[in-house]
């Protein structure tokens, strides 16, 4: 599902929202989540999962073309851990779809 798919789904579920309002709502939520992660906060959505920042330590890599060693600096990357309810729902629904096929 893409961002535009999410906007379309939201606009179709809530008829009182215009497409523009749905787009603004999705943008606002995603911007707030991004900003919280940038500030180092953890985001937890019960029944869905949690977002946090993981630290990747510096390391030595290799340039695939030349084969020479390259220093890769430390990075902080977003990480998503699905919640129990989401994991169970995905497992059940994919099992149902496999049975139909």
Secondary structure, 3 states (H helix, E strand, C coil): CCHHHHHHHHHHHCCCCCHHHHHHHHHHHHHHHHHHHHCCCCEEECCCEEEEEEEECCEEEECCCCCCEEEECCEEEEEEEECHHHHHHHHHHHHHHHHHC
